[in-house]
């Protein structure tokens, strides 16, 4: 493994309405970190997991990014639940995580840990760690013929090679509905040949769905609906910077809630502070084709009296008009995963 690369940079924070120069650091890999004064007991164990691929630090505010399979993710959930902080929460969102380095390089990830600190903590008033998990797959549907699947699993140990190959091919053709049966078989008494073939099949079905999450009892779990509600409430904050932060966060949820784009359109046109209008315009730009309905409002604001708002609207128009359309299949999958998350969070709230 290559040693982690660290880079110290100086840049202007985007989270405040005037330029404030801040010290930032990024590091690749999973070299151990040390506990910081504001961290609750238990945070360090999550921070230093082997599955960490990248971190970003800005004025004490740190976010850690991880990649791994269901086993590694469930270990992260277990360790996170042990953090001595009663306000911590687990966020479940559909899709894939992706962040960018200070140089703009894309870094894919499966889950992240955010630990508020430094200037960000003072401005945002956030004090609790948050583990955000991206769920890439919908729960598997039922198998059409469970008995046939069971026979094929048994045939993975057939003494005739072509029969083993045929059984593996048949199971592979079943796709995700076969995943629970394969996981169950892997946990039972099986031969080395069956184990090898089942692990190969599961490797191709590695995208995690909510049924694979082992979330400890008592852990607070929230989904996109909860976040949208929280961030909309934050739009009424009397502090301009916190209001703008909520605009930025709300924009990132456009793919999960149809009311996000209309809300941002209203802010571009009528927010009483230029920074809020500017952040709403930027947010619409990042929403891409999902924000096509915002083009008239953005174009009408190209002559906004504030040059920063006008520039943000121009950028947003270009982003939306040049964005690639979201495939219908992706939208359908996102909707299915959202329903899975809603079902899970609803059940946990009953307990």
Buried (B, 14 or more C-beta within 10 A) or exposed (E): EEEBEEEEEEEEBEBBBEEBEBEBBBBBBBEEBEBBEBBBEBBBBBBBBEBBBBBBBBBBBBBBBBBBBBEBBBBBBBBBBEBEBEEBBBBBBBBEBEBEBBEEEEBEBBBBBBBBBBBBBEBBEBBBBBBBBBBBBBBBEEBEEEEEBBEBBEBBBBEEEEBBBBBBEBBBEBEBBBBBBBBEBBEEEBEEEBBEBBEEBBEEBEBBBBBBBEBEEEBBBBBBBBBBEEBBEBBEBEEBBBBBBBBBBBBBBBBBBEEBBEBBBEBBBEBEBBBBBBBBBBBBBBBBEBBBEBBEBBEEBEEBEBEBBBBBBBBBBEBBEEBEEEEEEEEEBBBBBBBBBBEBBEEBEEE
